[in-house]
């Protein structure tokens, strides 16, 4: 399954946009603007347009915005590692089961 690529969006501050932002896992509301970190397909704000923040514009973020965005990325990375760990443990368990079956079959042939 292909992993979705999150993007950073900015919205103008309004009560409608604040309510809209509350439906997102990663949202940051300031007195002047709102930031959303999500998949592009989820963006459909009720008021105005969402502006995608491009990579070359990231240097315009405040230190607080950078810290928030970093925390979003760390959170997603931790989830991905945890999911892969479970998958890896499941594969290891399956391999041990197959090895046990093979050893039992070999033992039965000898015995």
C-alpha positions in Angstrom: 0.0 0.0 0.0 1.4 3.4 -1.0 1.9 5.8 1.9 0.2 9.1 1.5 2.4 12.2 1.5 1.3 14.9 3.9 1.6 18.5 2.9 1.5 21.8 4.9 -1.4 24.2 4.3 -2.2 27.6 5.6 -5.6 29.2 6.1 -6.7 32.6 7.1 -8.1 32.8 10.6 -11.8 32.7 10.9 -14.2 30.9 13.3 -15.4 28.7 10.4 -11.8 27.8 9.6 -11.0 27.1 13.2 -14.0 24.7 13.4 -12.8 23.1 10.1 -9.3 22.7 11.4 -10.5 20.9 14.5 -11.4 18.0 12.3 -7.8 17.4 11.4 -5.3 15.4 13.5 -2.5 17.9 12.8 -3.7 21.5 13.0 -2.2 24.6 14.6 -4.4 27.6 15.2 -2.8 31.0 15.9 -4.5 34.4 16.2 -3.5 35.2 12.6 -3.5 32.0 10.6 -4.2 28.2 10.8 -1.8 25.5 9.7 -2.9 22.0 8.6 -0.6 19.1 8.0 -2.5 16.5 6.0 -3.0 14.7 2.7 -4.0 17.1 -0.1 -7.2 15.2 -0.8 -8.6 16.3 2.6 -8.4 20.1 1.9 -11.7 21.7 1.3 -12.0 24.7 3.6 -15.3 26.5 4.1 -13.9 30.0 3.9 -11.4 31.2 1.3 -8.6 29.0 0.0 -6.0 26.9 1.6 -2.5 27.8 0.5 -0.1 25.0 0.2 3.2 25.9 1.8 6.0 24.7 -0.5 9.4 23.5 0.6 11.1 26.8 -0.4 8.7 28.7 1.8 9.3 26.7 5.0 12.0 29.2 6.1 9.2 31.7 6.6 7.6 29.6 9.4 8.0 30.8 12.9 10.1 28.8 15.4 6.9 27.6 17.0 5.5 26.6 13.6 8.7 24.7 12.8 8.6 22.9 16.2 4.9 21.9 15.7 5.6 20.6 12.2 8.6 18.7 13.5 6.4 17.1 16.2 3.9 16.1 13.5 6.6 14.4 11.5 8.0 12.6 14.6 4.6 11.4 15.5 4.0 9.9 12.1 7.5 8.4 12.0 6.9 6.7 15.4 3.6 5.2 14.2 5.3 3.9 11.0 8.0 2.3 13.0 5.5 0.7 15.4 3.5 -0.6 12.5 6.6 -2.1 10.8 7.7 -3.6 14.1 4.4 -5.4 14.5 4.7 -6.6 10.9 8.2 -7.7 11.4 7.3 -9.6 14.6 4.5 -11.3 12.8 6.8 -12.4 10.0 9.3 -13.7 12.5 6.6 -15.6 14.3 5.4 -17.1 11.0 9.0 -18.1 10.1 9.4 -19.8 13.5 6.2 -21.7 13.0 7.2 -22.9 9.6 10.7 -23.9 11.0 9.0 -25.8 13.8 6.7 -27.6 11.3 9.7 -28.5 9.1 11.7 -29.8 12.1 8.8 -31.9 13.2 8.5 -33.3 9.6 12.2 -34.1 9.5 12.0 -35.7 13.0 9.0 -37.9 11.8 11.0 -39.0 8.8 13.9 -40.1 11.0 11.8 -41.7 13.7 
